[in-house]
Amino acid sequence: MQTAGVAATVANLGGVAAAKSDSARQESNDPHPQQTLVNVSIDRCETEYAPDPRVAYYDVEATVSDDGDHVSLHGAVQNSYLEERAVAAARRASPASDSAPNLPEQAADAARDATGTTIDTTDLDVFDEIAEVRTVQTAIAPVRDDPDGDSGLLTEAVYGAQVTAFERESGWTRVRVPDGYLGWIRTDSLTDPIDGEFDAILREDIDASGDGPETVYAGTDCEVVSDTEDGTRVVTFRTGISTEVPAEKVVKPDSVPTTGTIIENAEYYLGTDTPYLWGGMTTEGIDCSGFVWMAYRIAGITLPRDSDQQQKIGKQVDRDDLREGDLLCFPGHIAISLGGDEFIHSSGSADGPTTNSFDPNADDYYEYLDESFQEARRIL
């Protein structure tokens, strides 16, 4: 009873204030004074529930009607949970709650109901509700910041990768790729996938036959169809294209990966003349976190894409207790320990994958990384 009474009082006071100000505001075409506060609340919601735009999309703006009774949300969010959070944030800052900022939550809810404020999400898109499964039909599909070939390279998706497609714009499709990143891929790089058990993966690049690209890169998912008598395997990709692969170049990751496998995967790149490429994921060019991601992915472990995200995986270990496979973290850089002082990484200064040491007496001593070392993380 007390809550309803408070709500009614707030509603009456709010109605009087609104009546005095509505006509002046309509004449000036200014937005409702509460609109700024609603949008601040919505922006705060983003910092709490979708702080990393690399992996979760959140772009919401609110408009408040002249009478304060109607809040419309515009834009898009990744999923229904973020939609609910955005609606809740708008309610917290709606005109009714401004009339009684110190009320308990239940009373504030009743006050909002009493004023009749509604939250309209008609113009708020939810990406996961329009999602489609697609696959990459080009050897490499650059994933970019914006639907523009000149925008920044975020990461890459390789042939046969499964992606989740959302909106389309000017020949581009917004997607989520296997490393978790959100970005834009050219729509003509995508096709419908076939059904299958794609539980094998290429551990090295192959020269493919058939209708697919000439080169299919390490890290590509496939299904083993059969083994041949001459030591090859017939594999099929999500595109529906099949080819023969040397048996040693395709593996089914172990249910319990080993650190030795991860090091083998990383060392493969040492003999390929792979250059360093920001955002790269293949032997055509690879960056430090892409190098780590591939070494683990081919072993059956999917890490986050970027170095700061990878630094949050596993448990911290002492530098004096490094084992092979441990992640070595530096400002804006990441490497894989070979055990002791030695490590392997894709280095911009070396223009590609290389090995270095923390030992000042070693020929490959890397002083800057030795001095800027932050922490080590153990996953296995």
Protein Blocks (a to p, Z undefined) as FASTA:
>chain_A
ZZmmmmmmmmmmmmmmmmmmmmmmmmnopacfklmmmmmmmmmmmmmmmmblkloccddd
ddddfkopaccdedddfblmlmmmmmmmmmmmgmklmmmmmbcfklmmmmmmmnopacdf
klpccfklmgccdddfbfbdcddfbacfkbccfbdcdehiacdddddeehiacdddfkop
acdddfklpccddddddfbccfbdcddehjbdfbdcehiacddfbdcfkopacdddfkop
acdddfklpccddfbdcfklmmmmmmmmmmnopacdehiabfkbccfklmmmmmmmmnop
acdfblklmmmgcjdddfklccehiacddehiacddebhjbccdddfklopaddddfbfk
bmklcfklmmmofbdcdfZZ
